[in-house]
Amino acid sequence: MSAVQSPVTITATDGPGQPPRSAALAELYREFEKELLVPLWTEIGDLMPDAPRSAALPHCWRWTDLLRLAQRAGDLVPVGRGGERRAIALANPGLAGRPFATPTLWAAIQYLNPHEDAPVHRHTQNAFRFVVAGEGVWTVVDGDPVAMRRGDFLPQAGWNWHGHHNISAQPMAWIDGLDIPFQHYLDTAFFQLGPDAVENAGVPDRSRSERLWGHPGLRPLTHLTPTRATPLLAYRWEHTDHALAEQLALEAEGHPVTVEPGHAAVRYTNPTTGGDVLPTIRSEFHRLAPGAETAGRREVGSSVFQVFQGAGEVTAGDATWAVEPGDLFVVPSWQRLCLRTAAGLDLFRFSDTPVLERLGQDRVEVEPGEPA
């Protein structure tokens, strides 16, 4: 049986470097198509552009709409084997209906009803959870129960067993971030089912990972081996909030410690290496003081932001939005980003920067200036 061949279509164009149209050229192109060949001279503009031209588009999803629809899904869609998670992915309007926020990043709202379990599984995709509001859910990672509360960032490296358990009488929603598109394109993904029931290991205030690794600035000398992803399963809001507040306080006292006036920022890091928490995802938190505005900035690679608190205006590429708590927006590769706020703005951000840095493809341009 012969293999099914995908169609190849070659379109003759006019312009510099293009051969003049002729019957012989048309016949040559038909022969190329038959043999599944494509000449570089007809494709070079798309394959080698003068700057990145992402298919993804800047887009903003409103938290009020996401939460409303997640609540409806909570009434209609069970959580169990088959669907595994009541997670609703952000589909970038430029990516032809794929459930991808950007070409490399997945973002979704996940919703769990009172006293409901999301069953145990594991996958090679690196993942995290960020909680914009609420509490009552514990995620159990390899038998370690981790509380999820407002403002917490909860990373989880690939191939770890995990399930979620809502012990409260209230539903809870949060955002999931994963490198699903990146692993999908590389054909590297594995997935495995675990037990149907989430292990009942209690609901401690501090997980085992926090008891060992959750002491800011202190590393246990009994665990010195660097890990490719962070062993700390929860980065608590009180630490993030305090670090950001102190940066702005020092600036107000005359110490130039922020990245630009009125802009404080922190990066979540792996305590065993000082590097990113996950091999393929960088996660940060940004705070703009009242009246602050950032310089225009372009980066190679894509980012997803969620507004945590406050309000402001975001310009990404040609799009501008007024944003409020919970809203999520996407900044594709090499699209100009500018943030401004009158009353103050807190933003959680994740990006694919670690992949690009390892490949030597990272580039940043901040106005005014040249690429860095």
N, C-alpha and C positions, 0 to 999 in steps of 0.2 A: 504494500500500500504506500503510495507516495505521500510525502508530508504536505500538509496544508500550508500554502504560501500566503503571506500577507501581501496585499496589493501595494505596489509602489507607483506613485504618480510623480512624474517630472514635468515641471512647467517651464517652458522657454520664456525668458525675460529679455528685455532690452536694457542697455546701459553699459557703463564702463566694464570692461573685462568679459562681456558676454559675446558669444559668437553670433554672427548674423543668422537669422532664421532661414532655413532652407528645407527642402524635402529630405535631403540627406541627413541633416541634423535631426529632423523629426524621426526618421528611421533609426538613427543611433540611439535616441532617447527611448524608443520603444524596445530596442534590444536590451538597453540597461534595465528597463522595468521588468522585462521577462526574466532576467537573471538576478533580480533583486539587488540592483546596483544603483547608487545615487552619486552623481558627480558633485564634487565640492563647490565648483564655481556657481552652481544654482542655489546653494544653501548657505554660503559662507556668512551672509548677513545675519541669519538666525543663529547659526552655530557659534560665531565669533563676533558678537556685538561689541560696540565701543564701550559699553557699560552694561551691567546686569539688567535684563528685561524680564522680570519675573512674570509668570502667568497669573500669579496670585494678585489680588487687588486689596487695597486698604478697605477695611470694612469694620463696622461697629455693630455689636449685638447688645440689645438692651436687657439688663438683668430682670426688669419687670416682666418682659415677654418670656424670657427663658424660664423664670420661676413659675409663671402662670402655666406654661405648657408642661413643665416638669410635674407640677401638682396634678394636672389632668392625667398625665401618664401614670402617676402614682395610683390613681383610681382605676385605671384600665389595664395596666401592663404589670403582670406579676414578675417577681424576681426569682429566678431559679435556673435550673439547667436548661440550656438552649439559648436563652438570652443573656444569662450570667449576671448582667448589670443593667440597672435602669439608668443608662448613660446616654445623653443626647449630644451628639458631636456637632461642632461648628463647621459648616461647609462653606469654604471660601467661594465667593461667586465667580472667581476666575478659574476655578479648578474643575470645571465640567461635572459638577455634582458629586465629586469625591468627598467623603466625610473628613476632609483635612482642612485645618485652619490655615496652614501654609504648606509648601511642598515638603517640609521636613517635620512639622509639628502637628500634633493632635491636641485639641482642647475640647472638653465636654463638661456639661453640667450633669452631676450624678445626684440621684434623689432616692432616699431611703425612708420608708414609712415607719411609724412607731413599732418597736419590738420586731423588726424585720431583719433578716440576715441576707447578705449577699454572699453566695457560697464561695468556697476556697478554690483558687486556681493559681497558676503561675504562668509567666510568659517571659520571653527574652527581652521584650520591650522595657526600657527604663521608664519609670513613672513617678508621679508625685500627686499629692492632694493639697489644695490650698482652700482654707475655710474663710469665706467672706462674712458669714454670719452663722450663729447657732452653736449648739453642742449636743452631746448625748450619744454620738456614735464613737465606737472604738474600732480602729482597724487592727487586726491581729496579723502580724507579720512573722512567719516562722515561729508561731506560738507566743510571740511577745505582744501583749495588748497595749495599744497606744491610743490615748485619748485624743480626739479631734475637737478643737475649740476655735472660736473666732480669732482670726489673725495667724493661726498656726500654719506652718509650712511643713509638709510631711513627705519627704522623698523616700523612694523605694527602688533599689536597683533591680534589674531584670533577674528572672529565675528564682524569685523568692516566693514561697507560698504566702497567700494573703486572702483574707476575707473581711467583711465589715459586719458589725453588729450594732444595731440601734437599741439601746437599753431604755430609752426614754419614751414618754407618752406623746412626743412631738416629732413630726417629720424633720428631716434635715437635708440640706442641699450643699454641695461644694463643687469646686471645679477639679477635674482631672487633667493632667498634662502628661503626654507620652511622646515617644519618638516613633510612633507607629508608621507614619508615612516614610520616614527615613529607612526603617528596617524593611518595609514593604518593597521599596524600590531596590534594595540590595538583596532581596530574597534570603534574608537571614532569620526570619521569625520562626519560633517554636512556641507551642501552647500546650498546656497539660492541665487536666481537671484534677482537683483534689477532693477532699471529703465534702459531702453535701452540707454538713453542719459546721459552723464556725466554732473552733475550739473555745470552750468556756474556761478561760484562764483567769477569771476575775476582771475587775475594772480598777486597777491601781491608778493613783493619781500620777505616778511616774513609771514609765516603762523601764524594762531592764536596760535598754539602750541608753535612756536618759540618765539612769543611775550611774552608768559607766562613763558616758561621753558628754553628758549635758551640763558640764561645768565650764562656763566660758573662760577660755584662755588656759585651761588645764587639760593635759593629756595623761591618761593613765600609763604608768611605766610598765605595767604588766601586759600591755597590748601594743607592741611597737611596730608590728608589720603593717606597712601601708596597704590600704584597700583601694580598689579601682573606683568604688563608690562609697559614699559616706556610710559609716556604721550607725550614725545618729539618726533615729527615725522621726524625730520631732524637733523643730526649731520654733520655740515658743514666742508668741506675740510680745510678751512683756520684755524679752531681750531685744527684739527687733525695734520696738517702739522706743525703748530707752536709748539705744544706740543712735537712732535718728534724731531724737530730741537733743541729745548731747552735742551732736555735730552742729546743729543750728544754734544751740546755746553758746558754744565756743565761738562761732562766727559772730554772733551778736556782741560778744565780749572783745572782738577785735582780732581773733585768731583766724587766719584764712585757711580753714580746713575743708570746706565743702568744694565740690567739683566746679561749681559756679555759684554766684550769689543766690542765696535762698534755696539751694538745691542740695539736700542731703541724700546719700545713697549707701546701701550696704549690699554685699554679695554673700549668699549662703555658701559655706565652704565645707569641704571634707576635712575633719580634724586630724586625720592621719597623714594628709599630704599638703593641706593648704590650698588645694586646687578645687575645681568645681565639684558640687555634690554628686553629680551624675556624669558619666563619660560623654554623653551626647546632649546634655541640657544644662544651660546656665540659668540660674535663678537669682533674682535681685529684688530689692525693695527700694522705692524712691519716694522721697517726700519733698514737696514744694511748699515753701512758706507762703503766707498770704502776699499777693502781689508779685510773685516770682514768675519769670518766663525763661525758658531754656533757649539756647542758641539752636538754630537749625542744624540737624545732624543726619548724616547718611551712614549706613553700615552695610557691608556685605553680609548676607544672612537675614533671617526673618525673626520677628519677635511677636509675642502675644502679651498684651497687658490686661490687667483687671484693676478697675478702680476699687480701692478698699474703703476709703472714706474721703469726704470733701467733694469738691466739684471743680470743674475747669473746662478749658477748651483744648482740643487736640487737633493738630493739623498733621495729616499723614499723606504724603504725595499731594494730590489735588483735592483731597477730601478734608473737611473740617467738621467736627462734632462737638457739641456741648455734652459732657459726660458726668454721670452721677454714680453713687456707690453701686458696685456690682457689674457695671457695664464692662464688656470686654471688647477690645479692638486689636486689629492685626496691622502690623507694619511690614510689608514685604521687603525683600532685598533691595537696597540702594534707593529706597523711597525716603524723602526728606521728612523728618519728624520734628515737631515743635510743640511744646507744652506750655500752657499759661494758666494762671489761676488768680482769682481775686481773694478768695477766702481760705485757700490752702487745699492741697491735693495729695493723697497717698495712693501709690500705684505699686502693685505687684507685677513683675515682669519675668518672662522666661523666653529663652532664645536658643538657637542652634550653634552658638558661637564656639563651644569646645570642639566641635567637629571641624569647623573652618580653621581654627588655630592650629590643629594638628596637621591639617593639609597645607598650611601656609597660604590660605586663601582669604584670611581675614583682612579687612581694610575699613578704616573709619575716616570720615571727613566731617569736620566741625566748622561751621561758618564763623568768622572768615578764616580761610586757611587752605592748606593743601592736604591731600590724602595722607593719613598717618599709618 
